[in-house]
Amino acid sequence: MANQRPEQTGQPPRISVFWLVAAFALASTIGVIALRTERSSAARMWTFARLHYSMYEPAVEEWNKTGEPKVELSLLGIQAVEQRMLSSFLTRKSGAELMEIERRIASRAFAGPLDGVGFLDLTDRIKAEGLDQKINASSFTPWSTRGRIFGLPHDVHPVMLGYRADMVEAAGIDVSKIETWEDFITVLSPLLYDADGNRRTDRYLLNMWETHMDTIEVLLLQAGGGAVDPDGMPMLDNDANARVMAHIAAWSHGKNRIAADAPYFSASGNRLLLDGFVVASFVPDWMCNVWRNEIPQLGGKVKLMPLPSWDRGGRRTSVWGGSMLGISRDAENHDQLWDFAKHLYLSPELSRELYTKGDIISPVKEFWSDPMYDKPDAYFSGQAPGRMYINLAGDVPPRYSSPFSVLAVERLRTVASRLATYAKAQGDATPESLLPEAKRLLIEAQDEVMEHARRN
């Protein structure tokens, strides 16, 4: 019996556990390979914005019914998008074929020679199809380097001031008299004093502080300054930068202080806005949606007005934020991916949803005649914010991307902090008294960034 085979004993054969496990593993592997093969035909798209993701889902589903390649949409954190993007570009290994990225991230993708940029160069396609004329010109500059365009613009993001109209109008103040920042202070200064003529300590005119780098950049760009020039080289020692930095430090810590810190995107800052601690804040189009959802109690109490200019007849807006859709250079089917990008970003239906759900105006100029932009908004006391932002869109300043952008902005942040400390030590600082120190600090910062640039 010991030497008989199982079939000779009438007993069922005993299969080794090893072979059972091996068979299961093989079947699983085949299944995974089949699944990966099936998915590999789909193009992956990453976005970092939950609002965008929810709006894109129906458009992606519509595309996938008949379009090729099929697209898989994923929502990732902004840091995850940045890390995965850089990893895929550096290793030339598979990432996403389509990436929606924010401006700060984009600058990191433009390091090195043009043929080393990980995004597909879209310049010739954009010009051949006339999109450079159809889309607001300044919307291209954050996604451009050395004269080449690497992303399709998502937005424009003009900036206005959102102000407490209830307080301003109760004081009998006419904001139409405001053209310049000097006018802003003069016209609104009665709000800084109580009924007895004493200077209030619970109210300031502007939500501005040396730690608000985003709003500092808003003012630098408005004045014709910024971190880098059109060639992507640092320009920290620009005269416009010195002028703006001196004013910000004086407004916050000088002899006639008019600015205070009501932190953006925070419960404490929202509370200060409700309390009237600051009269006016910087509001790009998308901030309207933030206020509407996070501070509903301000509804009917606020209005918008163009930014005061630095000089009479000057620019009355600036820009804050921005996104693009880029195509990986290493992806297959560039033509089909380009068709999908246009399907998504140039859709009139999506442009309407972008505004009705996100308060964001489209960069596509032919959509600006849509009546939805003229609809009165009860939150903003009956104004039509969409039309107001569109009226400013053509004057939005250009912004330039560079491998040095992040470092240059950090050095500007340091200058703002050091100049604020200097202003506090003076006690009675004015923009004029702070200007020489602002220039000195900016020259020093420029030298530091240029030294880094020369090493790289």
DRENSE-965164 format. One record per residue (C-alpha): residue number from 0; residue in one letter; chain; x, y, z. Coordinates in Angstrom, 1 decimal. Layout:
<sepas>
SEPA seq type mol     c1     c2     c3
SEPA NUM    A   A      X      Y      Z
...
</sepas>
This chain:
<sepas>
SEPA seq type mol     c1     c2     c3
SEPA   0    M   A    0.0    0.0    0.0
SEPA   1    A   A    2.8    2.3    0.8
SEPA   2    N   A    4.0    2.4   -2.8
SEPA   3    Q   A    0.5    2.7   -4.4
SEPA   4    R   A   -0.5    5.9   -6.2
SEPA   5    P   A   -3.6    7.7   -4.8
SEPA   6    E   A   -5.8    6.7   -7.7
SEPA   7    Q   A   -5.0    3.0   -6.9
SEPA   8    T   A   -6.2    3.4   -3.3
SEPA   9    G   A   -9.6    4.8   -4.2
SEPA  10    Q   A   -8.7    8.0   -2.2
SEPA  11    P   A   -8.7   11.5   -3.7
SEPA  12    P   A   -5.2   12.8   -4.5
SEPA  13    R   A   -3.7   15.1   -1.8
SEPA  14    I   A   -2.5   18.3   -3.5
SEPA  15    S   A    0.5   20.0   -1.9
SEPA  16    V   A   -0.3   23.3    0.0
SEPA  17    F   A    2.7   24.8   -1.8
SEPA  18    W   A    1.1   24.2   -5.2
SEPA  19    L   A   -2.2   25.6   -4.0
SEPA  20    V   A   -0.5   28.8   -2.9
SEPA  21    A   A    1.5   29.0   -6.1
SEPA  22    A   A   -1.5   28.6   -8.3
SEPA  23    F   A   -3.4   31.2   -6.3
SEPA  24    A   A   -0.5   33.6   -6.6
SEPA  25    L   A   -0.2   33.0  -10.3
SEPA  26    A   A   -3.9   33.6  -10.9
SEPA  27    S   A   -3.7   36.8   -8.8
SEPA  28    T   A   -0.6   38.0  -10.7
SEPA  29    I   A   -2.4   37.4  -14.1
SEPA  30    G   A   -5.4   39.3  -12.8
SEPA  31    V   A   -3.3   42.3  -11.6
SEPA  32    I   A   -1.4   42.3  -14.9
SEPA  33    A   A   -4.7   42.2  -16.8
SEPA  34    L   A   -6.1   45.1  -14.7
SEPA  35    R   A   -2.9   47.1  -15.1
SEPA  36    T   A   -3.0   46.5  -18.9
SEPA  37    E   A   -6.6   47.6  -19.0
SEPA  38    R   A   -5.9   50.8  -17.0
SEPA  39    S   A   -2.7   51.6  -18.9
SEPA  40    S   A   -4.7   52.6  -21.8
SEPA  41    A   A   -6.3   55.4  -19.7
SEPA  42    A   A   -4.6   58.7  -19.2
SEPA  43    R   A   -4.3   59.8  -15.7
SEPA  44    M   A   -5.1   63.4  -14.6
SEPA  45    W   A   -4.2   64.9  -11.3
SEPA  46    T   A   -5.8   68.0   -9.7
SEPA  47    F   A   -5.2   69.5   -6.3
SEPA  48    A   A   -8.5   71.4   -5.9
SEPA  49    R   A  -11.6   69.7   -4.6
SEPA  50    L   A  -13.9   72.2   -6.3
SEPA  51    H   A  -12.2   71.6   -9.7
SEPA  52    Y   A  -12.4   67.9   -9.1
SEPA  53    S   A  -16.2   68.0   -8.5
SEPA  54    M   A  -16.7   70.1  -11.6
SEPA  55    Y   A  -14.5   68.0  -13.9
SEPA  56    E   A  -16.1   64.7  -13.0
SEPA  57    P   A  -19.1   65.1  -15.4
SEPA  58    A   A  -16.9   66.5  -18.2
SEPA  59    V   A  -14.5   63.6  -17.9
SEPA  60    E   A  -17.4   61.1  -17.9
SEPA  61    E   A  -18.8   62.8  -21.0
SEPA  62    W   A  -15.4   62.6  -22.7
SEPA  63    N   A  -14.9   58.9  -21.8
SEPA  64    K   A  -18.1   58.0  -23.6
SEPA  65    T   A  -16.6   58.6  -27.0
SEPA  66    G   A  -13.2   60.2  -26.6
SEPA  67    E   A   -9.8   58.6  -26.6
SEPA  68    P   A   -7.8   58.0  -24.5
SEPA  69    K   A  -10.1   57.4  -21.5
SEPA  70    V   A   -9.2   59.7  -18.6
SEPA  71    E   A   -8.9   58.7  -14.9
SEPA  72    L   A   -9.3   61.8  -12.7
SEPA  73    S   A   -7.6   61.9   -9.3
SEPA  74    L   A   -7.7   64.4   -6.4
SEPA  75    L   A   -4.4   64.7   -4.6
SEPA  76    G   A   -3.0   67.1   -2.0
SEPA  77    I   A   -1.0   70.0   -3.5
SEPA  78    Q   A    2.2   68.7   -2.0
SEPA  79    A   A    1.6   65.2   -3.3
SEPA  80    V   A    1.1   66.6   -6.8
SEPA  81    E   A    4.3   68.6   -6.6
SEPA  82    Q   A    6.3   65.6   -5.3
SEPA  83    R   A    4.9   63.2   -7.8
SEPA  84    M   A    5.4   65.7  -10.7
SEPA  85    L   A    9.0   66.3   -9.9
SEPA  86    S   A    9.7   62.7   -9.3
SEPA  87    S   A    8.2   61.7  -12.7
SEPA  88    F   A   10.1   64.5  -14.5
SEPA  89    L   A   13.4   63.7  -12.9
SEPA  90    T   A   13.3   59.9  -13.3
SEPA  91    R   A   11.4   60.0  -16.6
SEPA  92    K   A    9.1   57.3  -15.2
SEPA  93    S   A    5.4   57.1  -15.4
SEPA  94    G   A    3.4   59.8  -13.6
SEPA  95    A   A    0.2   61.4  -14.8
SEPA  96    E   A   -0.3   62.3  -18.5
SEPA  97    L   A   -2.3   65.4  -17.5
SEPA  98    M   A   -1.5   67.6  -14.5
SEPA  99    E   A   -3.4   70.6  -13.1
SEPA 100    I   A   -0.9   72.5  -11.0
SEPA 101    E   A   -0.7   75.7   -9.1
SEPA 102    R   A    1.6   78.6   -9.9
SEPA 103    R   A    4.2   78.0   -7.2
SEPA 104    I   A    4.6   74.4   -8.3
SEPA 105    A   A    4.9   75.3  -11.9
SEPA 106    S   A    8.1   77.3  -11.4
SEPA 107    R   A    9.8   74.2  -10.1
SEPA 108    A   A    9.1   72.4  -13.4
SEPA 109    F   A   11.0   75.0  -15.4
SEPA 110    A   A   14.5   74.4  -14.1
SEPA 111    G   A   17.3   73.6  -16.5
SEPA 112    P   A   17.3   73.8  -20.3
SEPA 113    L   A   14.0   74.0  -22.3
SEPA 114    D   A   14.4   70.5  -23.6
SEPA 115    G   A   14.5   69.3  -20.0
SEPA 116    V   A   11.1   70.7  -19.0
SEPA 117    G   A    8.8   67.8  -18.2
SEPA 118    F   A    5.7   69.4  -19.7
SEPA 119    L   A    4.9   69.4  -23.4
SEPA 120    D   A    5.7   72.7  -25.1
SEPA 121    L   A    2.3   73.9  -26.2
SEPA 122    T   A    3.4   77.2  -27.9
SEPA 123    D   A    3.0   76.2  -31.5
SEPA 124    R   A   -0.4   74.5  -30.9
SEPA 125    I   A   -1.7   77.5  -29.0
SEPA 126    K   A   -0.6   80.0  -31.8
SEPA 127    A   A   -1.7   77.8  -34.7
SEPA 128    E   A   -5.2   77.6  -33.2
SEPA 129    G   A   -5.4   81.3  -32.3
SEPA 130    L   A   -5.7   80.6  -28.6
SEPA 131    D   A   -3.1   83.2  -27.8
SEPA 132    Q   A   -5.7   85.7  -29.1
SEPA 133    K   A   -8.8   84.0  -27.6
SEPA 134    I   A   -7.4   83.7  -24.0
SEPA 135    N   A   -6.5   86.7  -21.8
SEPA 136    A   A   -2.8   87.4  -22.5
SEPA 137    S   A   -1.5   87.7  -18.9
SEPA 138    S   A   -3.0   84.3  -18.1
SEPA 139    F   A   -0.3   82.6  -20.1
SEPA 140    T   A    2.7   84.2  -18.4
SEPA 141    P   A    2.9   82.1  -15.3
SEPA 142    W   A    3.1   79.0  -17.4
SEPA 143    S   A    5.7   80.3  -19.8
SEPA 144    T   A    9.5   80.3  -19.6
SEPA 145    R   A   12.0   81.7  -22.1
SEPA 146    G   A    9.2   82.5  -24.6
SEPA 147    R   A    7.6   79.1  -24.6
SEPA 148    I   A    4.2   78.1  -23.1
SEPA 149    F   A    3.8   74.9  -21.2
SEPA 150    G   A    0.3   75.1  -19.8
SEPA 151    L   A   -3.3   75.9  -20.8
SEPA 152    P   A   -4.5   78.7  -18.4
SEPA 153    H   A   -7.4   77.9  -16.1
SEPA 154    D   A   -8.2   81.5  -14.8
SEPA 155    V   A   -7.3   85.2  -14.6
SEPA 156    H   A   -7.8   86.0  -10.9
SEPA 157    P   A   -7.9   89.8  -10.9
SEPA 158    V   A   -7.8   91.4   -7.4
SEPA 159    M   A  -10.0   94.1   -5.9
SEPA 160    L   A  -10.6   95.4   -2.4
SEPA 161    G   A  -13.5   94.0   -0.5
SEPA 162    Y   A  -14.6   96.6    2.0
SEPA 163    R   A  -17.2   97.1    4.8
SEPA 164    A   A  -19.7   99.1    2.8
SEPA 165    D   A  -22.0   99.3    5.8
SEPA 166    M   A  -19.4  101.1    7.9
SEPA 167    V   A  -18.1  103.3    5.0
SEPA 168    E   A  -21.6  104.4    3.9
SEPA 169    A   A  -22.8  105.0    7.4
SEPA 170    A   A  -19.9  107.5    7.7
SEPA 171    G   A  -21.0  109.3    4.5
SEPA 172    I   A  -17.9  108.4    2.7
SEPA 173    D   A  -17.9  108.2   -1.1
SEPA 174    V   A  -15.4  105.6   -2.4
SEPA 175    S   A  -15.7  106.8   -6.0
SEPA 176    K   A  -13.3  109.6   -4.9
SEPA 177    I   A  -10.6  107.0   -4.4
SEPA 178    E   A   -8.1  106.5   -7.3
SEPA 179    T   A   -4.7  106.1   -5.6
SEPA 180    W   A   -3.5  104.6   -2.4
SEPA 181    E   A   -2.9  108.1   -1.1
SEPA 182    D   A   -6.6  108.8   -1.8
SEPA 183    F   A   -7.6  105.6   -0.1
SEPA 184    I   A   -6.0  106.8    3.2
SEPA 185    T   A   -7.3  110.3    2.9
SEPA 186    V   A  -10.9  109.4    2.0
SEPA 187    L   A  -11.2  106.6    4.6
SEPA 188    S   A   -9.3  108.1    7.4
SEPA 189    P   A  -12.4  109.4    9.3
SEPA 190    L   A  -13.1  105.8   10.1
SEPA 191    L   A   -9.9  105.7   12.2
SEPA 192    Y   A  -11.3  108.1   14.8
SEPA 193    D   A  -14.1  107.9   17.3
SEPA 194    A   A  -16.9  110.5   17.9
SEPA 195    D   A  -14.5  112.5   20.2
SEPA 196    G   A  -11.8  112.6   17.6
SEPA 197    N   A   -9.6  110.1   19.4
SEPA 198    R   A   -7.6  107.6   17.4
SEPA 199    R   A   -9.2  104.2   17.6
SEPA 200    T   A   -7.2  101.1   18.4
SEPA 201    D   A   -9.8   98.6   17.3
SEPA 202    R   A  -10.0   99.7   13.6
SEPA 203    Y   A   -7.6   99.9   10.7
SEPA 204    L   A   -8.2  100.6    7.0
SEPA 205    L   A   -6.3   97.7    5.4
SEPA 206    N   A   -5.7   94.0    6.0
SEPA 207    M   A   -2.0   94.0    5.4
SEPA 208    W   A    1.0   92.7    7.3
SEPA 209    E   A    4.6   91.8    6.7
SEPA 210    T   A    3.8   88.2    7.1
SEPA 211    H   A    1.1   88.3    4.3
SEPA 212    M   A    3.5   87.3    1.4
SEPA 213    D   A    0.6   86.7   -1.0
SEPA 214    T   A   -0.7   90.2   -0.6
SEPA 215    I   A    2.7   91.7   -0.6
SEPA 216    E   A    3.2   90.1   -4.0
SEPA 217    V   A   -0.2   91.5   -5.1
SEPA 218    L   A    1.1   95.0   -4.5
SEPA 219    L   A    4.5   94.4   -5.9
SEPA 220    L   A    3.0   93.1   -9.2
SEPA 221    Q   A    0.5   96.0   -9.3
SEPA 222    A   A    3.3   98.5   -9.1
SEPA 223    G   A    5.4   96.9  -11.8
SEPA 224    G   A    7.7   94.9   -9.6
SEPA 225    G   A    7.9   91.3   -8.5
SEPA 226    A   A   10.3   88.5   -7.9
SEPA 227    V   A   11.6   87.7  -11.4
SEPA 228    D   A   11.7   89.5  -14.8
SEPA 229    P   A   10.4   88.2  -18.1
SEPA 230    D   A   13.6   86.3  -18.7
SEPA 231    G   A   13.2   84.5  -15.4
SEPA 232    M   A   16.0   86.3  -13.7
SEPA 233    P   A   15.7   87.7  -10.1
SEPA 234    M   A   14.7   91.4  -10.0
SEPA 235    L   A   14.4   92.0   -6.2
SEPA 236    D   A   16.3   95.3   -6.3
SEPA 237    N   A   13.7   96.8   -8.7
SEPA 238    D   A   12.7  100.4   -7.7
SEPA 239    A   A    9.0   99.5   -7.7
SEPA 240    N   A    9.7   96.7   -5.1
SEPA 241    A   A   11.5   99.2   -2.8
SEPA 242    R   A    8.7  101.7   -3.1
SEPA 243    V   A    6.0   99.1   -2.2
SEPA 244    M   A    8.0   97.6    0.6
SEPA 245    A   A    8.6  101.0    2.2
SEPA 246    H   A    4.9  101.8    2.1
SEPA 247    I   A    3.8   98.4    3.5
SEPA 248    A   A    6.2   98.8    6.5
SEPA 249    A   A    5.0  102.4    7.1
SEPA 250    W   A    1.4  101.4    6.8
SEPA 251    S   A    1.9   98.6    9.4
SEPA 252    H   A    4.3  100.1   11.8
SEPA 253    G   A    4.8  103.8   10.9
SEPA 254    K   A    3.8  107.2   12.2
SEPA 255    N   A    0.3  107.1   10.7
SEPA 256    R   A   -0.5  103.4   10.9
SEPA 257    I   A   -3.4  102.3    8.7
SEPA 258    A   A   -2.9   98.5    8.4
SEPA 259    A   A   -3.4   95.5   10.7
SEPA 260    D   A   -3.2   91.7   10.7
SEPA 261    A   A   -6.5   89.9   10.2
SEPA 262    P   A   -5.0   86.6    8.9
SEPA 263    Y   A   -6.5   85.2    5.7
SEPA 264    F   A   -8.0   81.7    5.7
SEPA 265    S   A   -8.4   81.6    9.5
SEPA 266    A   A  -11.2   81.6   12.0
SEPA 267    S   A   -9.5   84.4   13.9
SEPA 268    G   A   -9.1   86.5   10.8
SEPA 269    N   A  -12.8   85.9    9.8
SEPA 270    R   A  -13.8   87.1   13.3
SEPA 271    L   A  -11.8   90.3   12.9
SEPA 272    L   A  -13.5   91.0    9.6
SEPA 273    L   A  -16.9   90.6   11.2
SEPA 274    D   A  -15.9   92.9   14.0
SEPA 275    G   A  -14.8   95.6   11.6
SEPA 276    F   A  -11.2   95.5   12.8
SEPA 277    V   A  -10.1   96.1    9.2
SEPA 278    V   A  -12.2   98.0    6.7
SEPA 279    A   A  -10.7   96.5    3.5
SEPA 280    S   A   -9.0   93.3    2.4
SEPA 281    F   A   -7.6   92.0   -0.9
SEPA 282    V   A  -10.1   89.9   -2.8
SEPA 283    P   A   -9.3   88.0   -6.0
SEPA 284    D   A  -12.3   86.6   -7.7
SEPA 285    W   A  -12.0   83.2   -6.0
SEPA 286    M   A  -11.9   84.9   -2.5
SEPA 287    C   A  -15.5   85.9   -3.1
SEPA 288    N   A  -16.4   82.2   -2.8
SEPA 289    V   A  -14.2   81.9    0.3
SEPA 290    W   A  -16.0   84.8    2.0
SEPA 291    R   A  -19.4   83.6    0.9
SEPA 292    N   A  -18.9   80.1    2.4
SEPA 293    E   A  -16.8   81.0    5.5
SEPA 294    I   A  -18.2   84.4    6.5
SEPA 295    P   A  -21.9   84.3    5.4
SEPA 296    Q   A  -22.6   86.9    8.1
SEPA 297    L   A  -20.9   89.6    5.9
SEPA 298    G   A  -23.5   89.2    3.2
SEPA 299    G   A  -25.1   92.5    2.4
SEPA 300    K   A  -22.5   94.4    4.4
SEPA 301    V   A  -19.6   94.3    1.9
SEPA 302    K   A  -18.8   95.7   -1.5
SEPA 303    L   A  -15.9   95.5   -4.0
SEPA 304    M   A  -13.9   98.3   -5.5
SEPA 305    P   A  -10.8   98.3   -7.8
SEPA 306    L   A   -7.5   98.5   -6.1
SEPA 307    P   A   -6.2  102.1   -5.7
SEPA 308    S   A   -3.4  102.7   -8.1
SEPA 309    W   A    0.1  103.7   -7.1
SEPA 310    D   A    0.0  106.7   -9.5
SEPA 311    R   A   -2.9  108.5  -11.1
SEPA 312    G   A   -4.0  106.8  -14.2
SEPA 313    G   A   -2.1  103.6  -13.1
SEPA 314    R   A   -3.1  100.0  -12.8
SEPA 315    R   A   -6.3   99.4  -10.7
SEPA 316    T   A   -5.9   95.6  -10.2
SEPA 317    S   A   -3.3   92.9   -9.6
SEPA 318    V   A   -3.4   89.1   -9.5
SEPA 319    W   A   -3.3   86.4   -6.8
SEPA 320    G   A   -3.2   82.6   -7.5
SEPA 321    G   A   -3.6   80.6  -10.6
SEPA 322    S   A   -3.7   77.1  -12.2
SEPA 323    M   A   -2.8   75.5  -15.5
SEPA 324    L   A   -3.4   72.1  -17.2
SEPA 325    G   A   -0.2   70.6  -18.6
SEPA 326    I   A    0.6   67.5  -20.6
SEPA 327    S   A    3.5   65.3  -19.7
SEPA 328    R   A    6.2   65.4  -22.4
SEPA 329    D   A    6.7   61.7  -22.0
SEPA 330    A   A    3.1   60.9  -22.5
SEPA 331    E   A    1.8   59.1  -25.6
SEPA 332    N   A   -0.9   60.5  -27.9
SEPA 333    H   A   -0.1   64.2  -27.4
SEPA 334    D   A   -2.7   65.2  -30.0
SEPA 335    Q   A   -5.5   63.3  -28.2
SEPA 336    L   A   -4.5   64.7  -24.8
SEPA 337    W   A   -4.4   68.2  -26.2
SEPA 338    D   A   -8.0   67.7  -27.5
SEPA 339    F   A   -9.0   66.6  -24.0
SEPA 340    A   A   -7.4   69.6  -22.4
SEPA 341    K   A   -9.3   71.9  -24.7
SEPA 342    H   A  -12.5   69.9  -24.1
SEPA 343    L   A  -12.1   70.6  -20.4
SEPA 344    Y   A  -10.7   74.2  -20.2
SEPA 345    L   A  -12.4   75.8  -23.2
SEPA 346    S   A  -15.9   74.5  -22.4
SEPA 347    P   A  -18.5   77.2  -22.1
SEPA 348    E   A  -20.5   75.0  -19.8
SEPA 349    L   A  -17.6   74.5  -17.5
SEPA 350    S   A  -16.8   78.3  -17.6
SEPA 351    R   A  -20.4   78.9  -16.3
SEPA 352    E   A  -20.0   76.3  -13.6
SEPA 353    L   A  -16.6   77.8  -12.6
SEPA 354    Y   A  -18.3   81.1  -12.0
SEPA 355    T   A  -21.6   80.0  -10.5
SEPA 356    K   A  -19.9   77.5   -8.1
SEPA 357    G   A  -16.5   79.1   -7.6
SEPA 358    D   A  -16.9   82.8   -8.4
SEPA 359    I   A  -13.9   82.4  -10.9
SEPA 360    I   A  -14.0   84.2  -14.2
SEPA 361    S   A  -12.9   82.4  -17.3
SEPA 362    P   A   -9.7   83.4  -19.2
SEPA 363    V   A  -11.5   82.8  -22.5
SEPA 364    K   A  -12.5   86.3  -23.7
SEPA 365    E   A  -15.4   85.2  -25.9
SEPA 366    F   A  -17.2   83.9  -22.7
SEPA 367    W   A  -17.1   87.3  -21.0
SEPA 368    S   A  -20.3   88.4  -22.7
SEPA 369    D   A  -22.2   85.8  -20.8
SEPA 370    P   A  -25.1   87.5  -18.9
SEPA 371    M   A  -24.4   85.5  -15.8
SEPA 372    Y   A  -21.5   87.9  -15.1
SEPA 373    D   A  -24.0   90.7  -14.9
SEPA 374    K   A  -26.2   89.1  -12.3
SEPA 375    P   A  -26.5   91.2   -9.1
SEPA 376    D   A  -25.1   89.5   -6.1
SEPA 377    A   A  -26.9   90.0   -2.8
SEPA 378    Y   A  -23.8   89.1   -0.8
SEPA 379    F   A  -21.9   92.0   -2.3
SEPA 380    S   A  -24.8   94.4   -1.7
SEPA 381    G   A  -26.3   94.1   -5.2
SEPA 382    Q   A  -23.1   94.6   -7.2
SEPA 383    A   A  -22.2   92.3  -10.1
SEPA 384    P   A  -18.7   91.0   -9.1
SEPA 385    G   A  -18.3   89.0  -12.3
SEPA 386    R   A  -18.6   92.0  -14.5
SEPA 387    M   A  -16.4   94.1  -12.2
SEPA 388    Y   A  -13.6   91.5  -12.4
SEPA 389    I   A  -13.9   91.1  -16.2
SEPA 390    N   A  -13.6   94.9  -16.6
SEPA 391    L   A  -10.2   94.6  -14.9
SEPA 392    A   A   -9.0   91.4  -16.5
SEPA 393    G   A   -7.2   93.0  -19.4
SEPA 394    D   A   -5.1   95.0  -16.9
SEPA 395    V   A   -3.9   92.1  -14.8
SEPA 396    P   A   -0.1   92.3  -14.6
SEPA 397    P   A    2.1   89.6  -16.0
SEPA 398    R   A    3.8   87.1  -13.7
SEPA 399    Y   A    6.9   85.1  -14.8
SEPA 400    S   A    8.0   81.7  -13.8
SEPA 401    S   A   11.5   80.7  -13.1
SEPA 402    P   A   13.5   78.1  -11.2
SEPA 403    F   A   14.5   81.0   -9.0
SEPA 404    S   A   11.0   82.1   -8.2
SEPA 405    V   A   10.6   80.3   -4.9
SEPA 406    L   A   14.0   81.5   -3.5
SEPA 407    A   A   13.3   85.0   -4.7
SEPA 408    V   A    9.9   85.2   -3.0
SEPA 409    E   A   11.5   83.8    0.2
SEPA 410    R   A   14.1   86.6    0.1
SEPA 411    L   A   11.3   89.2   -0.4
SEPA 412    R   A    9.6   87.7    2.7
SEPA 413    T   A   12.8   88.2    4.7
SEPA 414    V   A   13.1   91.8    3.4
SEPA 415    A   A    9.5   92.5    4.5
SEPA 416    S   A   10.2   91.2    8.0
SEPA 417    R   A   13.5   93.0    8.5
SEPA 418    L   A   12.1   96.3    7.2
SEPA 419    A   A    9.1   95.9    9.6
SEPA 420    T   A   11.6   95.5   12.5
SEPA 421    Y   A   13.5   98.6   11.3
SEPA 422    A   A   10.2  100.6   11.0
SEPA 423    K   A    9.1   99.7   14.5
SEPA 424    A   A   12.5  100.7   15.9
SEPA 425    Q   A   12.1  104.2   14.2
SEPA 426    G   A    8.7  104.7   15.8
SEPA 427    D   A    7.6  107.4   13.5
SEPA 428    A   A    8.5  105.9   10.1
SEPA 429    T   A    7.1  107.1    6.8
SEPA 430    P   A    7.5  105.6    3.4
SEPA 431    E   A   10.0  108.2    2.5
SEPA 432    S   A   12.2  107.6    5.6
SEPA 433    L   A   12.1  103.8    5.0
SEPA 434    L   A   12.9  103.9    1.3
SEPA 435    P   A   16.7  103.9    1.6
SEPA 436    E   A   16.7  100.9    4.0
SEPA 437    A   A   14.2   99.1    1.7
SEPA 438    K   A   16.6   99.6   -1.2
SEPA 439    R   A   19.6   98.4    0.8
SEPA 440    L   A   17.8   95.3    2.0
SEPA 441    L   A   16.6   94.5   -1.5
SEPA 442    I   A   20.1   94.9   -3.1
SEPA 443    E   A   21.5   92.6   -0.4
SEPA 444    A   A   18.7   90.0   -1.1
SEPA 445    Q   A   19.3   90.4   -4.9
SEPA 446    D   A   23.0   89.6   -4.5
SEPA 447    E   A   22.2   86.5   -2.4
SEPA 448    V   A   19.8   85.1   -5.0
SEPA 449    M   A   22.1   85.9   -7.9
SEPA 450    E   A   24.9   84.1   -6.2
SEPA 451    H   A   22.6   81.1   -6.0
SEPA 452    A   A   21.7   81.6   -9.7
SEPA 453    R   A   25.4   81.7  -10.7
SEPA 454    R   A   26.1   78.4   -8.9
SEPA 455    N   A   23.2   76.7  -10.7
</sepas>
